C-alpha cells in the first residue's frame, strides 16, 4: 500500500536525526542517575515480596465504581512507594481475578496481564475468559488484571484539573507558528509543575523499574513461585525490564507489540520513530478509504483522501463539530484509525458524512466524554511521570524544535501532537534515571514469545526484532502486512494459535514464524450499514 518513496524519505530523515542526536551536547539532556543496580532497592524488593507472599490477597467484591460483574473478584497488594525504604509509605495496588474455569488437573496458576500505557489498567481484563479466543487459556489459568501504581484506583496520580485537561475544542496545527510553540511550551512547563505540586517527593518513584518490582511483589502475593505474564505495548518494556532483573522468576512471558528497549531509544528517540511510523500507517488508512471511494467519496487515492481530511480540519477549526470537536479532537479520533483498523470504517464514515453536510457522526465519535475526564487525565499523568522519570530528555527547547520540525516535514500527521504530549519532560523537576540495559543471556530465561504486526505504528516492527536480539532464545511471531496494535487474542487465528500453544504447553516456534494478515475491515456507510452493529474497536 505505501509508496517506496515514502519509505526512502523516512529512512533518510531517521538517519539524519540519529546523526543530529548523536551530535547533541550531553548538556542538552537532563541529568540522569543509575538506579536499577541499587542494592538497597533489590533488598527492598525481596523483603516486599516475602511480606506479600505471607499476606496473600484477600479477594472480595470489586470497587463499586468499576461496575464489574460479580464473577470478578478484587483485592489489594501493598508495595513500597520507595523500594530503598521498604518499611516506609506503602501503595495499595488493586488486583482483579477470574478463577480458572477448567478442572483441577488443567490448572497452571495465575496469568497476569498488563495493557501498556504507561497509565493503563487491566482490571477488566479477566473478563476476556468469556471470549472464544481466550476460553482454553481461561480454563487453565486464573486470569489476573491490576491497576499499576498511580493508575486509578491504585493511589491515583493527577497533574491537572480533569475538566481543564479535557477542555475542548482545541487547535492543533500540523506546522505550528513560533507563537503557538511558545504557548505550548508554557503549558508543558505548567503541567510538569502541577505533577510536582500534586505528587510532591513521591513523583520520582513512578518508574518502569518500580513497575517491574511491583510485578514481582504481585507474583509473590498470588502465591506463584514463577510468573506467567503477558504485556502489550509499554507492557512489553517493563516486562523486559522484569525479565532482566528477575530472570529466574519467569515461567512464561508474552511480549505483544514490542517497544524497542535499547537504552538510547528510551523515550525521546522512541517517540520520534513513532511519529515517522504514524505517517506511514496514516497512509495505509487513506489508501483503504480510496479503495472504497464508491462508499465514502473522499478521494480516489491517498492524496485525495488527505485533501478531504484537511478540508474537514479547516472547517472544524472555524466551526467545531457539535461545539466540541476542533482540530485536536479530530486528530485524536483519526489517531485511533492509525492504531487499530477496527476504527477504519467508523472514522471514514464520520469524515464522509461531515463532507456531505452531516457533522453528527464526527461529533459523536470525537467529542470528549465528560465522564471519562478524570480517568483520561489520570492516565496521562502516569504516562508523563513514568516516561519523564525513566530516562534523560532534552532540556533545551531548541533540540525539540529542530528534531520535530525535521520529522514534521515528511510526517506532519502526528509529529507535533506527539511532541506536545511529551514536552513536560523538558521541564521535569524529578531526577531522571538511566534506562535499564535490557537483556538476558542464553539459558537465563525459559522460552519467551514475542508477537508483532509488521506495520504497527505505535510500536514499530523494528522494536520486536531488537527485543528478540536482547532476550536470547526468544521466539517471534509476525503478522505480515498488518498494522493493528496488539495482536494477541484478537482476530488473527494463526497468531492466536501460537499464543494459546505457548501459554498452555510452553512450546514456541524454533525462532520465527509468520502469519498472514487478518482480513481488512468491510467498508460501512450510514446508508449501507443501516441495521448493522457499529464495529467495536480493540482497546
N, C-alpha and C positions, 0 to 999 in steps of 0.2 A: 504493500500500500504506500509506504513512504518513498519519497524520491531519493535516489542515491546522492543527489546534490545536497539535500538537507543533511544526510548522514556525514558527508565530507566536510561541510561547513561547520557542523557541530564538533567534529573531531579536531578541526583546526583551532577553533576557539578554545576547546578544552586544553589543547597543548599550550596555547598562548597563556591561558590562565595558570596552568601549572608553572610555567616559566616565571610569570609575574609574581605568583605567590612565593615561589622559591626565592625570588629576589627581594621580597618584602622584609624590611628590617624586623628583627625579633621584637624590638620595642613597640612595633605597631600592634602586637597582640598583648592581651592581658597576661600578667604573670601567672604561672601555674605551679602547683606543688604536687609532687608524687604522693599518692595516698594508698594504692592498693597493696603495697608491701608492708604496711604498718602492722607490727607485731601486736600492738595493743588492740587494734581492731580485729585481728584474727582471733586473739584470745576472747575478745568480747563476743564475737560471733559464735564461737564454740560454747561459751557459757550460756548465751541466749538460747541456742539450740537445745542444750541439755535441759534448761528450765522448761522450754516448750514441750519437749518430749515427756517430761514428767507431768506437766499440767494437761496436755492434750487440748482438745477443743470441745467445749460443751455445745453441741448443736441443738438448736431450737427454732422457733418461728423467726422468719426473716424480718428485717425492719419494715414497718408498715409503708414507709414512703417508697420502698422499692416495688410494691404492688406485685409480689411474686406468688405463684400458686403454692399451696400447702405441701406439695410433693418436694419442694426445695426447702432445705433446712440451712440455717445460718449460725455462725458463731464468730468468735474473735480470737486472735492470737496476738500476744504482746511482743513488740520488738523494740529495741532501744532506739531512741532518736539518734544517738551517737554511739557507735559500737566501741569507741575507745572509752566510753563511760557506761558500761552495761548496767550499772545499778542506778543510773540517773533516769531522766524522763523517758517514759515509755509511750509508744503509739499503739493503739488498738487497730489492727487490720481486720476488716470484716471479710469473712470467708463464707462461701456458699457451697453446698454439696448435694448431689443426687446420687443415692446409693446404686451400686451395680444391680442391673435387673436380672442377671443370669444366675445360674446355680452356683453353689459354693465352690465346686471344683473348677469353675471357669474364672474365679476371681483373681485378678492380678494387682490389686491395690488401688491407689489413688492416681488419677491422671489430672495434672494441673495445667491450666491454660491461661495465657496472657495475650491480649489482642494488640498490644503495642501502645502507640501514642508518641512519647510518654504522656500519660494522663488519661488513659482509657481503663475502664473496669471490665472484668469478666464475670461479675456477679450473676448475670443472667445466662451465662454460657452453659451451665449444666442442663438447661432445657433442650439443648441440641440432641440429647438422647432420644427425643421423640421423633427426630427426623430420620428418614430411611438411610441416609448416608452415614449416620452415626450409630445405628442400632446395635450392630455387632460389637463395636467398641464399648458402648454403654452397657452391654451385658457383662463385659469383662472387668470394667473399671468403675470405681466411684469417680464421677466427673466433678471436678473441683474448680470453682472460679473464685476470684477475690478482687478487692479494690486495693491497689498498691498504696504505699504511703502518700498522703496528700490528696488522694482521689476520694471524693465523696462516696461513702460516709466514713472513710478511714482518716480521721483528723484532717479534714479538707483544708487545702491551701487556697487563698484568694489574694489577688493583687490589685483588683479594681472593683468598683461597684458594678454588679452584673448588668444593671439597666444601662449604665454608661458604656459598658463593653459591647452591648447588643444594639447600640444606637444606630438607627437606620432612617433614611437611606444614606449611603456614603459613596464618595467618589473613589476611583482607583485608576488613574491614568497609566497607560502602558509605558509612556515615556514622560515621566514627571518633570515639571519645571523645578528650577532651583528653589523657588519659594515653597512649593509643595514638599520637596525633600526636607527643607528646614523644619516645616511644621511636623512632619512625621518623625524626624529625629528628636524633636522636643517631646512628642508624645511617647516615643520609646523610652526616653530618659525618665519621664514621669511614671511610666509603667514599672520600670525597674525599681524606682524609689518606692512605689506602692508595695511591691513584693517585699522589700526590705523592711518597710514600716509595719506591714501586717504580720510577717513571719518572725521578725527580729533575728536573734542569733541562730534560730533553728533553720534559717534559709539554706545555709551551706550544706545541710545534711540530706537534701533531696538530690540524690545522685544515682547513676546506674550502678555504681558499686554497692550502695546501700540497698538498691532494689534486688541485686543478686544475693546479698547477705540475708535480706528479708525472706527471699525464696528458700534459702536453706533452713531458716527457722521454721517456715511453714512446713517444709518437708518433715522436720522433726516432730512438729505438733500433730501432723497427720499420722504419726507412728510409722513412717516409712524410712527404712534404712537407706534406700536409694530412691532417687527422684525419677519419675516419668513425667515429662514436661513437653508442652508444645507452645512455642512463641511465634507470633506473627508480626511482621514489620519491625518496629522498635523492639518488640519482644524477642526477636532473634538476636539483637545486640546484647541485651543484658543476659539472655540465655547463654550466649557465647562467653560473656564475662563470667557467668556462673561456672561454665564448663572449664574455664581457665583456672578459676580459684579453687573449685571443688571437683576435680575430675573423678575422684574415687566415689563421689556421692551420686553419680549419674547412672541410671538404669537404662532409660531410653529417652531420646530427645529429638524433637522435630523442629526444624527452623523453616518457617513458611514465609517466603518473600523477604529475603535476607538483606540486611544492611551490610555494606562493606565495613568491616570492623577495623581496618587499618588505622592506627593512631592518627596519622596525618589527615584522615578523612573526617574525623570526629571534631565538630559537627559543621564547621563553616564550609569546607570544601564539599562535604556531602550534600549540603543544600544547594550549592551552585550546580553540581551534577544533576540534582533532581530537577532544577529549573530547565536545564537543557533537555532532559528526558520528557518533561511535561510537554514541551513544544512538539516533539515527535508523536506522542500519543494523542495530543490535540489534533494533529493532522490525521491520525487514524480515524478519529471520530468524524472529522469533516469529510474524509473520503467515503465513509459509510453513509453519511447523510446524503452526499452527492449521488451515490449509487441508487438511492431511493428517492430521487428528486420527484418522481411521479406522485409520491406521498407527501413530501414536505415542501417542495417548491422553494427551496432555499439556495439552490445553485446546482449546476451540473458537474462541477469539480470542486476540489477543496478550496481553491481561491474564491470561487463564487460564494461558498458557504461562509468563508471568513468575512467577506464583504457584508453578507446578511447579518452576521453576528455583530460586526462593527456598527451597522446601522441601528441595531437594537440597543447597543451600548450607548450610542449618542442620544438616542431617543429617551432612554430611562434616565440619563444624566439631566435632561431638561424636564422630564415629567416622569417621576418614579412610578413604576407599575404598582398598583394597589397602594400607592403612597409610601411604600417601604422598600421597594426594590430599585436601587440605584446601581451604578457600575460595579461596586464592590460586592453587592449581593448577587448580581448576575454572574460575576466571575466565580464566586463561591459555588453557585449552583452548577455551573459548567465544569468546575474542577471535579465535581462528583463523577462526571462522564469520563474524565481523564483517569480517575482511579478505577472505576467499575463500568464495564459495558452494560450492566443491568440498567444503568441510567440512560443509555443512549436514546431509546425510543421516547422516554418521558421528556428528556431535555430537548430533543429535536421537535417534538410536538409543541412544547411550550414556545420555542422560538418561532416555529411556523405559524402558530395561532396568533402570536403577537404581531408578526408581519402582516397577517391578514386582518388585523384590527381588533383582535380579542386578547387583551392582556391578562385575563383571569388565570389561565393555566400557569403563566410565568409568576404571577403574584402568589398563587397558591404554593408553588414549588420552592420559591426563592425567598419569601418573606421570613424574617427571623421569628421564631416562636418564643413568645414571652415566657412560657412555662419552662423552656429549656435554657433560659438565660443563665441561671445560676450554675447549672452543670457545664455549660459551654465555657463560661468564664473560669470555672474551676479546672477544667481540662486544659485550657490554655495556660493557666498559672503553673500547673505541674509541668507541662511541656517546657515552658520557658525556664523554670527553675532547674530542671534536670539537664537540659541542653546547655544552659549557661554555666552551670557548675561543673559539668563533665570535662571541659577542655578549654584551652585558650581560644579567645576570639579576638579579631582585630578591634583595637580600642580607638583607632584613627578613622574618622568618617571618610577620609579621602580614599582609604583602601576599599571600603564598601562601595563607594560611589564609582571608583574605577572598575572594579570587578563586575558589579551588577550592570553598569552601563554597557560594558563589553558583551556580556551574555544577552542582555535585552535587545541588542541589535539584531540577533538572529532568533532569539527565543522570547518574544515580547509577551506571550500569553501569561506566564506565571512568575517571571523573574522578580519584578518589583514587589508583587504581593508576597512572595516568599521572603524577600528582604525585610519588609516591614514587620512580619511575624517574628523574625529573629533578631531585629535590631536592638531590643532591650539588652542583649548580651554584650553590646558595645559599652554599655553603661553599668555593667553588673557590679554590685557592691561586695558580693561574697567572694572568697578566694576560689580561684579556678584550680582544677586538678589536671594532672597529666593523664590522658586516656590509658586504659589498660592495654598492654600489648597482647591481644587475644591470640591464643594458640595452644595446641597440645601436640605432643609427640606420638609416634606410633605406639599403640598399646596402652596409652594413658586413659583413653576413653573407650567404652564399648562403641559399637557401630551406631552412628547417628545419621539422621536423614534430613536433607535439605530439599525443599520444594520451591520452584520458581517458575514464573511466567516470563517467557523470553522478551516480551515487550512491555513489561511492568515499568511504569514511570516513577511511581512513588519510591520504589527500591529497585533501581536499575539492575539488570541481569548480571552485570559485572560484579555486584556485591555477592551473589551466590557463588560465583567462581572463586572470588577472593576468600570467602569463608571456607569453602571446601579445601583450598590450599592450606589454610591455617589450622583446621581441625583434621589432622592426619587420619585417613581412613574413612572420612565421611562420604556418604553416597549422595548423589544429586539427581533428582528427577525434574526434568524440564518440560513445561507445557509449551511446545513450539508454536510460534505465530500468534500467541495470545498475549493479552496485556492487562487483564484484570488483576487487581492487587489482592493477594490472599487466595490461594488456590486449593488448599487442603479442605476436604469436606464440602466442597462447593459442587459445581455442575460437571466436572470432568471425571468420568468414571474410571479412566486409566490412572489418573493421579490418585483418586480415592482408593483404588485397589492397592497401590503401593503404600499409601498411608495406613490402611487397615492391616495389610500383611505385616508391616513393620511393628505397629503397636501390639498386634496380637501374638506375633511369633519372634520379633526381633530381627527378621530377615530383611535385607535390603538388596538392591541391585549391586553387582560387584563394585562398580564405580559410578557409572552414569546410565540413565535411561531416559528416553524421550517419549512424550505423549503427544498425539495430535491435538490441535486446539479444540476447545468446546465450540459448539455452534454459535455463530453470531446472532445477535438479537433479531427478532422479527420486527419490521417497521410497523408502527401503530400510529394512527392519527385519531383525533377525536371522532371523526366520521366513521372510519373503518373499524375503530376499536370499540364502538358502542356495544355495551353489554358484556365486555370483557373486563376482567380484573386488571387493575393497574399493576405492572410488574413491580415486584418487591426487590429493592436493591440489597446487595450484600453489604453489611456494615460490620 
